Amino acid sequence: MPNPPRKRTIKHCAVVGGGIIGVAVARELSNRLDGVQVTIYEKEDRLAAHQTGHNSGVVHAGLYYEPGGLKARLCRRGVELLQEFCAAKNLPYEACGKLVIAQTPEESTRLDTIFARATANGVPGVRMLSGGQIREVEPNAVGLSALHSPETAIVDYTAITEALADDVRAMGGSIRLGQEVVALEQQASGVVVTTKDGGEHYDLVVACAGLQSDRLAAATGEPATPKIVPFFGQYYLVGPEARHQVKGLIYPVPDPKHPFLGVHLTKRIDGEMMLGPNAFISFGRESYAWNEVTLRDVANYALFPGFWNFARQNVPSAVREFQTVVSRKKFIREAMRFVPALEGASILPGTRGVRAQAMNGDGTLVDDFVIARRRDMVLVRNAPSPGATSSMAIAEYIVEQALQRG
């Protein structure tokens, strides 16, 4: 009978990336290993500078994900951990609830499938509503049927990241801001992390590089795909005169003909009501304004055959999304399908995020989490939504895997 894998001896480890997943991994390493020295490298001058700090703040309950898959398992565990952490740190956590509303018989059929998945995933309190019952949850919403998830919540992920970082520091870890990692090199034992200031040796390195994850992985010898293709998502804020028309979250039923969800309504933890996001190709991986163009990033996907395969297969979706890019009226009309009372409401520009969309060479989008192991490195290559929700559970999973000698 083979011996079980032995636990690794790790005294020095590094985490590349100061988003919520990277900081959660650093905290988990600090918790799990006695006497370990953990260092976080973040190329920006603050934590949560990119995807973590530009998302909607939703704590996803696990409605859509394939039962038994990594997303489903880590999402449900992540919700538990986030709820406990926010309570312990006195951080806001509001279970405002979510409706997924069907407007057609075809959408109602798809909603039944989502309900079956949500039930299999153990989403608490989830139920189906008739059109008449929708108003009991959201008095101003309309639809043919809906799925209600009362435990879907909202938080401030930047505040959570900072609180996780405080724990890392309290356990003796260090956070190096303004330190861009340019190379990871596997040694006979351990890994050298190189920045412009030189290299340092660590027993274990976990890379949570988000929008730059494919580049860092390729630099270690990993395959070039899945490749990150950036898509921006623009949010708008409903004017103060109308923000109370919606009490929680209202989402459309996902359409398999479209790769992205479409406009939805999201209450924010500060009381604002957001519309969005749309999804359209970005002119830079970290471009948060329409006129910010990074030629290297554009060339990266323009020369990638998978992107053009994706584009050819999704022309109708591109047209739909482009209409909401150029027209605020189109944006609010999409929202009015669910809440007609928003007619005439003012809307203001909100945040713009850029999602790290992992894409295969044939143009298909990578749906599940992708976490690659390379001797003394762990590379998070894809952590899309519900990545922030699942962050502390992803950290548990990564650390458990990393501590085993395979």
C-alpha positions as a LaTeX table, in Angstrom:
\begin{tabular}{lrrr}
\hline
Residue & $x$ (\AA) & $y$ (\AA) & $z$ (\AA) \\
\hline
Met1 & 0.00 & 0.00 & 0.00 \\
Pro2 & 1.59 & 3.34 & $-1.00$ \\
Asn3 & 2.50 & 5.85 & 1.66 \\
Pro4 & 0.26 & 8.93 & 1.81 \\
Pro5 & 1.79 & 12.18 & 0.54 \\
Arg6 & 3.88 & 13.81 & 3.25 \\
Lys7 & 3.36 & 17.35 & 4.39 \\
Arg8 & 5.85 & 19.83 & 2.99 \\
Thr9 & 8.23 & 21.87 & 5.13 \\
Ile10 & 7.78 & 25.51 & 4.19 \\
Lys11 & 9.39 & 28.41 & 5.99 \\
His12 & 9.38 & 31.15 & 3.35 \\
Cys13 & 6.65 & 31.65 & 0.80 \\
Ala14 & 5.52 & 34.38 & $-1.55$ \\
Val15 & 2.18 & 35.32 & $-3.05$ \\
Val16 & 2.15 & 37.29 & $-6.30$ \\
Gly17 & $-0.89$ & 39.56 & $-6.54$ \\
Gly18 & $-2.63$ & 41.75 & $-3.99$ \\
Gly19 & $-6.22$ & 41.15 & $-5.00$ \\
Ile20 & $-8.63$ & 39.41 & $-2.64$ \\
Ile21 & $-7.59$ & 35.90 & $-3.69$ \\
Gly22 & $-3.88$ & 36.57 & $-3.30$ \\
Val23 & $-4.30$ & 38.18 & 0.13 \\
Ala24 & $-6.65$ & 35.38 & 1.24 \\
Val25 & $-4.00$ & 32.83 & 0.21 \\
Ala26 & $-1.34$ & 34.70 & 2.18 \\
Arg27 & $-3.58$ & 34.73 & 5.26 \\
Glu28 & $-4.34$ & 31.01 & 4.92 \\
Leu29 & $-0.63$ & 30.18 & 4.62 \\
Ser30 & 0.07 & 32.25 & 7.71 \\
Asn31 & $-2.70$ & 30.47 & 9.59 \\
Arg32 & $-1.74$ & 26.97 & 8.56 \\
Leu33 & 2.04 & 27.01 & 8.92 \\
Asp34 & 3.87 & 27.62 & 12.16 \\
Gly35 & 6.71 & 30.11 & 11.90 \\
Val36 & 6.22 & 30.76 & 8.19 \\
Gln37 & 7.28 & 34.07 & 6.64 \\
Val38 & 4.81 & 35.16 & 3.98 \\
Thr39 & 5.48 & 37.97 & 1.51 \\
Ile40 & 2.89 & 39.47 & $-0.82$ \\
Tyr41 & 4.10 & 41.18 & $-3.99$ \\
Glu42 & 1.73 & 43.74 & $-5.55$ \\
Lys43 & 2.79 & 45.88 & $-8.49$ \\
Glu44 & 0.36 & 48.72 & $-7.69$ \\
Asp45 & 0.64 & 51.15 & $-4.78$ \\
Arg46 & $-2.42$ & 49.66 & $-3.08$ \\
Leu47 & $-4.21$ & 46.35 & $-2.64$ \\
Ala48 & $-7.40$ & 45.43 & $-4.56$ \\
Ala49 & $-6.46$ & 47.84 & $-7.36$ \\
His50 & $-7.95$ & 45.88 & $-10.25$ \\
Gln51 & $-10.74$ & 43.28 & $-10.43$ \\
Thr52 & $-11.32$ & 43.17 & $-6.66$ \\
Gly53 & $-11.81$ & 46.92 & $-6.44$ \\
His54 & $-13.95$ & 47.27 & $-9.57$ \\
Asn55 & $-16.64$ & 44.64 & $-9.12$ \\
Ser56 & $-20.25$ & 44.88 & $-7.97$ \\
Gly57 & $-19.72$ & 43.60 & $-4.42$ \\
Val58 & $-22.12$ & 40.66 & $-4.79$ \\
Val59 & $-21.66$ & 37.55 & $-2.64$ \\
His60 & $-22.96$ & 34.90 & $-5.03$ \\
Ala61 & $-24.99$ & 32.08 & $-3.50$ \\
Gly62 & $-24.08$ & 29.37 & $-6.06$ \\
Leu63 & $-27.15$ & 29.31 & $-8.31$ \\
Tyr64 & $-25.67$ & 28.61 & $-11.72$ \\
Tyr65 & $-22.71$ & 26.29 & $-11.28$ \\
Glu66 & $-22.47$ & 22.64 & $-12.25$ \\
Pro67 & $-23.12$ & 20.60 & $-9.08$ \\
Gly68 & $-19.95$ & 18.96 & $-7.82$ \\
Gly69 & $-17.68$ & 21.25 & $-9.85$ \\
Leu70 & $-14.95$ & 23.37 & $-8.32$ \\
Lys71 & $-16.98$ & 26.58 & $-8.70$ \\
Ala72 & $-20.02$ & 25.15 & $-6.95$ \\
Arg73 & $-18.05$ & 23.65 & $-4.06$ \\
Leu74 & $-15.78$ & 26.62 & $-3.46$ \\
Cys75 & $-18.58$ & 29.16 & $-3.86$ \\
Arg76 & $-20.73$ & 27.62 & $-1.14$ \\
Arg77 & $-17.75$ & 27.22 & 1.20 \\
Gly78 & $-16.60$ & 30.75 & 0.33 \\
Val79 & $-19.96$ & 32.25 & 1.34 \\
Glu80 & $-19.69$ & 30.62 & 4.78 \\
Leu81 & $-16.14$ & 31.87 & 5.30 \\
Leu82 & $-16.92$ & 35.41 & 4.10 \\
Gln83 & $-19.96$ & 35.64 & 6.36 \\
Glu84 & $-17.94$ & 34.50 & 9.38 \\
Phe85 & $-15.06$ & 36.84 & 8.55 \\
Cys86 & $-17.27$ & 39.89 & 8.10 \\
Ala87 & $-19.00$ & 39.17 & 11.41 \\
Ala88 & $-15.67$ & 38.77 & 13.21 \\
Lys89 & $-14.23$ & 41.97 & 11.71 \\
Asn90 & $-17.46$ & 44.00 & 12.00 \\
Leu91 & $-17.55$ & 44.52 & 8.23 \\
Pro92 & $-20.87$ & 45.13 & 6.46 \\
Tyr93 & $-22.58$ & 42.04 & 5.06 \\
Glu94 & $-26.15$ & 42.49 & 3.81 \\
Ala95 & $-28.24$ & 39.54 & 2.63 \\
Cys96 & $-30.45$ & 41.71 & 0.42 \\
Gly97 & $-31.60$ & 38.81 & $-1.77$ \\
Lys98 & $-31.68$ & 38.27 & $-5.51$ \\
Leu99 & $-34.33$ & 37.65 & $-8.15$ \\
Val100 & $-33.50$ & 36.01 & $-11.48$ \\
Ile101 & $-36.50$ & 36.99 & $-13.62$ \\
Ala102 & $-37.80$ & 35.20 & $-16.71$ \\
Gln103 & $-39.72$ & 37.26 & $-19.26$ \\
Thr104 & $-40.63$ & 34.51 & $-21.76$ \\
Pro105 & $-41.70$ & 30.85 & $-21.59$ \\
Glu106 & $-38.29$ & 29.85 & $-22.97$ \\
Glu107 & $-36.55$ & 31.74 & $-20.18$ \\
Ser108 & $-38.88$ & 30.13 & $-17.62$ \\
Thr109 & $-37.75$ & 26.71 & $-18.84$ \\
Arg110 & $-34.10$ & 27.70 & $-18.45$ \\
Leu111 & $-34.90$ & 29.08 & $-15.01$ \\
Asp112 & $-36.22$ & 25.66 & $-13.94$ \\
Thr113 & $-32.80$ & 24.23 & $-14.80$ \\
Ile114 & $-31.07$ & 26.91 & $-12.73$ \\
Phe115 & $-33.38$ & 26.14 & $-9.81$ \\
Ala116 & $-32.45$ & 22.45 & $-10.03$ \\
Arg117 & $-28.75$ & 23.35 & $-9.95$ \\
Ala118 & $-29.21$ & 25.77 & $-7.06$ \\
Thr119 & $-31.06$ & 23.10 & $-5.08$ \\
Ala120 & $-28.36$ & 20.52 & $-5.81$ \\
Asn121 & $-25.71$ & 23.02 & $-4.68$ \\
Gly122 & $-27.47$ & 23.54 & $-1.35$ \\
Val123 & $-28.31$ & 27.21 & $-1.86$ \\
Pro124 & $-30.36$ & 28.12 & 1.24 \\
Gly125 & $-33.95$ & 29.31 & 0.89 \\
Val126 & $-34.02$ & 29.25 & $-2.90$ \\
Arg127 & $-37.54$ & 29.05 & $-4.37$ \\
Met128 & $-39.47$ & 29.59 & $-7.59$ \\
Leu129 & $-42.01$ & 32.41 & $-7.85$ \\
Ser130 & $-44.91$ & 32.99 & $-10.22$ \\
Gly131 & $-45.28$ & 36.32 & $-11.94$ \\
Gly132 & $-47.72$ & 37.47 & $-9.28$ \\
Gln133 & $-45.39$ & 36.51 & $-6.45$ \\
Ile134 & $-42.51$ & 38.61 & $-7.81$ \\
Arg135 & $-44.04$ & 41.79 & $-6.39$ \\
Glu136 & $-44.04$ & 40.27 & $-2.90$ \\
Val137 & $-40.24$ & 40.40 & $-3.05$ \\
Glu138 & $-39.71$ & 43.38 & $-5.36$ \\
Pro139 & $-42.86$ & 45.54 & $-5.55$ \\
Asn140 & $-41.75$ & 47.32 & $-8.74$ \\
Ala141 & $-40.46$ & 44.30 & $-10.65$ \\
Val142 & $-42.32$ & 42.42 & $-13.38$ \\
Gly143 & $-41.85$ & 39.09 & $-15.14$ \\
Leu144 & $-43.35$ & 35.74 & $-16.08$ \\
Ser145 & $-41.60$ & 33.82 & $-13.29$ \\
Ala146 & $-38.57$ & 34.21 & $-11.08$ \\
Leu147 & $-36.07$ & 32.41 & $-8.92$ \\
His148 & $-35.61$ & 33.98 & $-5.49$ \\
Ser149 & $-32.34$ & 33.57 & $-3.57$ \\
Pro150 & $-32.93$ & 35.36 & $-0.25$ \\
Glu151 & $-29.40$ & 34.77 & 1.04 \\
Thr152 & $-27.52$ & 36.36 & $-1.88$ \\
Ala153 & $-25.64$ & 39.25 & $-0.26$ \\
Ile154 & $-23.54$ & 42.35 & $-0.88$ \\
Val155 & $-20.25$ & 43.41 & 0.72 \\
Asp156 & $-17.27$ & 45.73 & 0.22 \\
Tyr157 & $-14.54$ & 43.50 & $-1.22$ \\
Thr158 & $-11.87$ & 46.18 & $-0.94$ \\
Ala159 & $-12.54$ & 46.51 & 2.80 \\
Ile160 & $-12.45$ & 42.72 & 3.16 \\
Thr161 & $-9.10$ & 42.59 & 1.33 \\
Glu162 & $-7.65$ & 45.23 & 3.65 \\
Ala163 & $-8.89$ & 43.29 & 6.70 \\
Leu164 & $-7.35$ & 40.07 & 5.37 \\
Ala165 & $-4.09$ & 42.00 & 4.86 \\
Asp166 & $-4.20$ & 43.25 & 8.45 \\
Asp167 & $-4.31$ & 39.62 & 9.59 \\
Val168 & $-1.33$ & 38.78 & 7.37 \\
Arg169 & 0.70 & 41.61 & 8.92 \\
Ala170 & $-0.41$ & 40.64 & 12.44 \\
Met171 & 0.93 & 37.11 & 11.83 \\
Gly172 & 4.33 & 38.45 & 10.76 \\
Gly173 & 3.80 & 38.66 & 7.00 \\
Ser174 & 4.94 & 41.52 & 4.81 \\
Ile175 & 3.27 & 43.28 & 1.88 \\
Arg176 & 5.47 & 44.86 & $-0.76$ \\
Leu177 & 3.53 & 47.42 & $-2.76$ \\
Gly178 & 4.91 & 48.83 & $-6.00$ \\
Gln179 & 6.83 & 45.60 & $-6.61$ \\
Glu180 & 6.09 & 44.05 & $-10.00$ \\
Val181 & 7.17 & 40.44 & $-10.37$ \\
Val182 & 8.80 & 39.93 & $-13.77$ \\
Ala183 & 9.90 & 36.29 & $-13.47$ \\
Leu184 & 9.39 & 33.12 & $-11.46$ \\
Glu185 & 12.15 & 30.55 & $-11.82$ \\
Gln186 & 11.91 & 27.03 & $-10.44$ \\
Gln187 & 15.14 & 25.87 & $-8.76$ \\
Ala188 & 16.18 & 22.38 & $-7.71$ \\
Ser189 & 14.18 & 23.21 & $-4.63$ \\
Gly190 & 12.07 & 26.33 & $-4.28$ \\
Val191 & 11.48 & 29.28 & $-6.58$ \\
Val192 & 13.27 & 32.57 & $-7.23$ \\
Val193 & 10.92 & 35.56 & $-7.45$ \\
Thr194 & 12.45 & 38.37 & $-9.51$ \\
Thr195 & 11.46 & 42.04 & $-9.50$ \\
Lys196 & 13.37 & 45.03 & $-10.88$ \\
Asp197 & 15.16 & 45.14 & $-7.50$ \\
Gly198 & 16.54 & 41.61 & $-7.82$ \\
Gly199 & 15.57 & 38.07 & $-6.90$ \\
Glu200 & 14.65 & 36.27 & $-3.69$ \\
His201 & 14.29 & 32.56 & $-2.98$ \\
Tyr202 & 11.11 & 31.03 & $-1.53$ \\
Asp203 & 10.08 & 27.48 & $-0.66$ \\
Leu204 & 6.67 & 28.01 & $-2.25$ \\
Val205 & 5.18 & 30.65 & $-4.55$ \\
Val206 & 1.49 & 31.13 & $-5.32$ \\
Ala207 & 0.71 & 33.40 & $-8.28$ \\
Cys208 & $-2.70$ & 35.12 & $-8.22$ \\
Ala209 & $-1.97$ & 37.62 & $-10.97$ \\
Gly210 & $-5.49$ & 38.12 & $-12.34$ \\
Leu211 & $-5.35$ & 40.15 & $-15.54$ \\
Gln212 & $-1.67$ & 39.23 & $-16.01$ \\
Ser213 & $-2.00$ & 35.57 & $-15.01$ \\
Asp214 & $-1.37$ & 34.07 & $-18.46$ \\
Arg215 & 1.78 & 36.12 & $-19.00$ \\
Leu216 & 3.26 & 35.12 & $-15.67$ \\
Ala217 & 2.32 & 31.48 & $-16.25$ \\
Ala218 & 3.85 & 31.45 & $-19.74$ \\
Ala219 & 7.07 & 32.92 & $-18.32$ \\
Thr220 & 7.40 & 29.85 & $-16.07$ \\
Gly221 & 7.06 & 27.45 & $-18.99$ \\
Glu222 & 3.33 & 26.81 & $-18.66$ \\
Pro223 & 1.24 & 26.65 & $-21.87$ \\
Ala224 & 0.33 & 30.01 & $-23.41$ \\
Thr225 & $-3.38$ & 29.14 & $-23.23$ \\
Pro226 & $-5.77$ & 29.73 & $-21.70$ \\
Lys227 & $-5.02$ & 33.33 & $-22.67$ \\
Ile228 & $-6.47$ & 36.34 & $-20.91$ \\
Val229 & $-8.63$ & 38.51 & $-23.17$ \\
Pro230 & $-9.81$ & 41.69 & $-21.40$ \\
Phe231 & $-13.45$ & 42.75 & $-21.52$ \\
Phe232 & $-14.55$ & 45.97 & $-19.86$ \\
Gly233 & $-17.81$ & 46.27 & $-17.98$ \\
Gln234 & $-19.37$ & 49.70 & $-17.49$ \\
Tyr235 & $-21.71$ & 50.33 & $-14.57$ \\
Tyr236 & $-24.12$ & 53.22 & $-14.19$ \\
Leu237 & $-25.69$ & 54.53 & $-10.99$ \\
Val238 & $-29.42$ & 55.16 & $-10.75$ \\
Gly239 & $-30.18$ & 58.74 & $-9.67$ \\
Pro240 & $-31.09$ & 59.28 & $-6.00$ \\
Glu241 & $-34.72$ & 59.95 & $-6.91$ \\
Ala242 & $-35.14$ & 56.37 & $-8.19$ \\
Arg243 & $-32.58$ & 54.19 & $-6.41$ \\
His244 & $-35.17$ & 52.95 & $-3.90$ \\
Gln245 & $-37.32$ & 51.44 & $-6.66$ \\
Val246 & $-35.34$ & 48.23 & $-6.15$ \\
Lys247 & $-34.68$ & 46.58 & $-2.79$ \\
Gly248 & $-32.06$ & 43.99 & $-3.73$ \\
Leu249 & $-30.59$ & 42.40 & $-6.86$ \\
Ile250 & $-32.45$ & 41.72 & $-10.12$ \\
Tyr251 & $-30.80$ & 39.59 & $-12.82$ \\
Pro252 & $-31.87$ & 38.33 & $-16.23$ \\
Val253 & $-31.91$ & 34.63 & $-17.06$ \\
Pro254 & $-28.59$ & 33.71 & $-18.73$ \\
Asp255 & $-28.98$ & 33.15 & $-22.47$ \\
Pro256 & $-26.77$ & 30.39 & $-23.90$ \\
Lys257 & $-26.60$ & 32.36 & $-27.18$ \\
His258 & $-24.69$ & 35.12 & $-25.40$ \\
Pro259 & $-21.39$ & 34.66 & $-23.54$ \\
Phe260 & $-22.13$ & 37.46 & $-21.07$ \\
Leu261 & $-25.14$ & 38.01 & $-18.84$ \\
Gly262 & $-26.44$ & 41.41 & $-19.89$ \\
Val263 & $-27.59$ & 44.40 & $-17.87$ \\
His264 & $-28.84$ & 43.75 & $-14.35$ \\
Leu265 & $-29.66$ & 45.80 & $-11.25$ \\
Thr266 & $-27.42$ & 45.58 & $-8.21$ \\
Lys267 & $-27.81$ & 47.25 & $-4.85$ \\
Arg268 & $-24.42$ & 48.36 & $-3.49$ \\
Ile269 & $-23.37$ & 48.17 & 0.14 \\
Asp270 & $-23.27$ & 52.00 & 0.36 \\
Gly271 & $-26.92$ & 52.20 & $-0.72$ \\
Glu272 & $-26.34$ & 53.13 & $-4.36$ \\
Met273 & $-28.17$ & 51.20 & $-7.08$ \\
Met274 & $-26.10$ & 50.10 & $-10.08$ \\
Leu275 & $-27.12$ & 49.16 & $-13.59$ \\
Gly276 & $-24.81$ & 46.93 & $-15.56$ \\
Pro277 & $-22.37$ & 45.81 & $-16.47$ \\
Asn278 & $-22.20$ & 45.46 & $-20.21$ \\
Ala279 & $-19.27$ & 43.57 & $-21.68$ \\
Phe280 & $-17.15$ & 44.72 & $-24.60$ \\
Ile281 & $-13.56$ & 44.20 & $-25.67$ \\
Ser282 & $-11.17$ & 46.45 & $-23.75$ \\
Phe283 & $-8.25$ & 48.34 & $-25.29$ \\
Gly284 & $-6.09$ & 47.40 & $-22.34$ \\
Arg285 & $-5.99$ & 44.89 & $-19.51$ \\
Glu286 & $-5.97$ & 47.72 & $-16.99$ \\
Ser287 & $-7.77$ & 50.44 & $-18.97$ \\
Tyr288 & $-10.52$ & 52.01 & $-16.88$ \\
Ala289 & $-11.40$ & 54.83 & $-19.29$ \\
Trp290 & $-12.50$ & 54.64 & $-22.93$ \\
Asn291 & $-9.45$ & 56.56 & $-24.15$ \\
Glu292 & $-6.85$ & 54.43 & $-22.34$ \\
Val293 & $-5.20$ & 52.24 & $-24.97$ \\
Thr294 & $-2.38$ & 49.77 & $-24.31$ \\
Leu295 & $-1.03$ & 48.64 & $-27.67$ \\
Arg296 & 0.72 & 45.60 & $-26.22$ \\
Asp297 & $-2.56$ & 44.30 & $-24.82$ \\
Val298 & $-4.49$ & 44.97 & $-28.03$ \\
Ala299 & $-1.83$ & 43.21 & $-30.08$ \\
Asn300 & $-1.92$ & 40.30 & $-27.64$ \\
Tyr301 & $-5.51$ & 39.41 & $-28.47$ \\
Ala302 & $-5.49$ & 40.73 & $-32.06$ \\
Leu303 & $-2.79$ & 38.17 & $-32.89$ \\
Phe304 & $-4.58$ & 35.37 & $-31.02$ \\
Pro305 & $-6.60$ & 33.13 & $-33.39$ \\
Gly306 & $-8.88$ & 32.09 & $-30.52$ \\
Phe307 & $-10.13$ & 35.66 & $-30.16$ \\
Trp308 & $-11.20$ & 35.85 & $-33.80$ \\
Asn309 & $-12.93$ & 32.47 & $-33.51$ \\
Phe310 & $-14.80$ & 33.85 & $-30.50$ \\
Ala311 & $-15.66$ & 37.08 & $-32.33$ \\
Arg312 & $-17.05$ & 35.25 & $-35.39$ \\
Gln313 & $-19.27$ & 33.10 & $-33.20$ \\
Asn314 & $-20.65$ & 36.03 & $-31.20$ \\
Val315 & $-21.52$ & 38.81 & $-33.64$ \\
Pro316 & $-25.12$ & 39.22 & $-32.32$ \\
Ser317 & $-23.79$ & 39.48 & $-28.77$ \\
Ala318 & $-21.24$ & 42.09 & $-29.80$ \\
Val319 & $-24.00$ & 44.17 & $-31.41$ \\
Arg320 & $-26.13$ & 43.91 & $-28.26$ \\
Glu321 & $-23.29$ & 44.93 & $-25.98$ \\
Phe322 & $-22.08$ & 47.74 & $-28.25$ \\
Gln323 & $-25.53$ & 49.34 & $-28.15$ \\
Thr324 & $-25.26$ & 49.68 & $-24.37$ \\
Val325 & $-21.73$ & 51.04 & $-24.73$ \\
Val326 & $-22.80$ & 53.97 & $-26.92$ \\
Ser327 & $-26.28$ & 54.62 & $-25.52$ \\
Arg328 & $-27.30$ & 55.27 & $-21.92$ \\
Lys329 & $-30.92$ & 55.11 & $-23.06$ \\
Lys330 & $-30.39$ & 51.56 & $-24.29$ \\
Phe331 & $-28.79$ & 50.75 & $-20.95$ \\
Ile332 & $-31.79$ & 51.93 & $-18.96$ \\
Arg333 & $-34.27$ & 50.35 & $-21.40$ \\
Glu334 & $-32.67$ & 47.00 & $-20.67$ \\
Ala335 & $-33.21$ & 47.59 & $-16.94$ \\
Met336 & $-36.81$ & 48.74 & $-17.53$ \\
Arg337 & $-37.69$ & 45.29 & $-18.87$ \\
Phe338 & $-37.59$ & 44.22 & $-15.23$ \\
Val339 & $-38.48$ & 47.47 & $-13.44$ \\
Pro340 & $-40.69$ & 49.69 & $-15.65$ \\
Ala341 & $-40.83$ & 52.30 & $-12.85$ \\
Leu342 & $-37.27$ & 53.30 & $-13.78$ \\
Glu343 & $-38.62$ & 55.15 & $-16.84$ \\
Gly344 & $-37.38$ & 58.72 & $-16.72$ \\
Ala345 & $-34.85$ & 58.02 & $-13.99$ \\
Ser346 & $-31.51$ & 59.79 & $-14.24$ \\
Ile347 & $-28.41$ & 57.65 & $-14.50$ \\
Leu348 & $-24.84$ & 58.66 & $-13.77$ \\
Pro349 & $-21.55$ & 57.04 & $-14.82$ \\
Gly350 & $-20.35$ & 54.53 & $-12.25$ \\
Thr351 & $-17.27$ & 52.39 & $-12.02$ \\
Arg352 & $-15.75$ & 50.54 & $-14.96$ \\
Gly353 & $-14.10$ & 47.19 & $-14.43$ \\
Val354 & $-12.02$ & 44.94 & $-16.66$ \\
Arg355 & $-12.57$ & 41.21 & $-16.37$ \\
Ala356 & $-9.77$ & 38.74 & $-16.94$ \\
Gln357 & $-11.58$ & 36.46 & $-19.37$ \\
Ala358 & $-9.64$ & 33.26 & $-19.95$ \\
Met359 & $-10.04$ & 31.93 & $-23.50$ \\
Asn360 & $-8.97$ & 28.67 & $-25.10$ \\
Gly361 & $-7.20$ & 28.46 & $-28.44$ \\
Asp362 & $-10.46$ & 27.57 & $-30.21$ \\
Gly363 & $-12.21$ & 30.67 & $-28.89$ \\
Thr364 & $-14.26$ & 28.98 & $-26.19$ \\
Leu365 & $-14.40$ & 30.71 & $-22.82$ \\
Val366 & $-13.00$ & 28.93 & $-19.79$ \\
Asp367 & $-15.83$ & 28.65 & $-17.28$ \\
Asp368 & $-14.43$ & 26.89 & $-14.22$ \\
Phe369 & $-11.58$ & 27.86 & $-11.95$ \\
Val370 & $-8.19$ & 26.80 & $-13.33$ \\
Ile371 & $-5.42$ & 26.28 & $-10.77$ \\
Ala372 & $-2.19$ & 24.79 & $-12.12$ \\
Arg373 & 0.58 & 23.14 & $-10.09$ \\
Arg374 & 4.20 & 23.38 & $-11.21$ \\
Arg375 & 6.49 & 21.80 & $-8.57$ \\
Asp376 & 6.98 & 24.57 & $-5.99$ \\
Met377 & 4.59 & 26.98 & $-7.70$ \\
Val378 & 0.82 & 27.20 & $-7.78$ \\
Leu379 & $-0.62$ & 29.34 & $-10.60$ \\
Val380 & $-4.19$ & 30.63 & $-10.50$ \\
Arg381 & $-4.89$ & 30.90 & $-14.22$ \\
Asn382 & $-8.62$ & 31.53 & $-14.11$ \\
Ala383 & $-10.76$ & 32.75 & $-11.22$ \\
Pro384 & $-13.81$ & 34.42 & $-12.76$ \\
Ser385 & $-17.02$ & 35.19 & $-10.92$ \\
Pro386 & $-17.63$ & 33.92 & $-8.24$ \\
Gly387 & $-13.89$ & 34.36 & $-7.61$ \\
Ala388 & $-14.25$ & 37.10 & $-4.99$ \\
Thr389 & $-17.08$ & 35.22 & $-3.25$ \\
Ser390 & $-14.98$ & 32.05 & $-3.24$ \\
Ser391 & $-11.69$ & 33.75 & $-2.34$ \\
Met392 & $-11.22$ & 32.33 & 1.15 \\
Ala393 & $-12.32$ & 28.86 & 0.00 \\
Ile394 & $-9.96$ & 29.06 & $-2.99$ \\
Ala395 & $-7.21$ & 29.91 & $-0.49$ \\
Glu396 & $-8.05$ & 26.82 & 1.58 \\
Tyr397 & $-8.02$ & 24.66 & $-1.55$ \\
Ile398 & $-4.72$ & 26.04 & $-2.85$ \\
Val399 & $-2.90$ & 25.75 & 0.47 \\
Glu400 & $-4.13$ & 22.21 & 1.06 \\
Gln401 & $-2.93$ & 21.19 & $-2.40$ \\
Ala402 & 0.37 & 23.02 & $-2.05$ \\
Leu403 & 1.24 & 21.37 & 1.25 \\
Gln404 & 1.10 & 17.91 & $-0.28$ \\
Arg405 & 4.10 & 16.39 & $-2.05$ \\
Gly406 & 2.68 & 15.03 & $-5.29$ \\
\hline
\end{tabular}
